[in-house]
């Protein structure tokens, strides 16, 4: 979904015309991806030693 939203965002917010809106789109989708990975992924844990 993330990879599909990036080119769609470039269509709606052409970077050469609306750079600020495009960067906001990229940041929002990236933060959403990180949040979903944090929610759905396995909890981080120390893997060395005990």
Secondary structure in CASP SS format (residue, H / E / C, confidence):
PFRMAT SS
TARGET T0000
AUTHOR 0000-0000-0000
METHOD secondary structure of the structure
MODEL  1
X C 1.00
X H 1.00
X H 1.00
X H 1.00
X H 1.00
X H 1.00
X H 1.00
X H 1.00
X H 1.00
X H 1.00
X H 1.00
X H 1.00
X C 1.00
X C 1.00
X C 1.00
X C 1.00
X C 1.00
X C 1.00
X H 1.00
X H 1.00
X H 1.00
X H 1.00
X H 1.00
X H 1.00
X H 1.00
X H 1.00
X H 1.00
X H 1.00
X H 1.00
X H 1.00
X H 1.00
X H 1.00
X H 1.00
X H 1.00
X H 1.00
X H 1.00
X H 1.00
X H 1.00
X H 1.00
X H 1.00
X C 1.00
X C 1.00
X C 1.00
X C 1.00
X C 1.00
X C 1.00
X C 1.00
X C 1.00
X C 1.00
X C 1.00
END
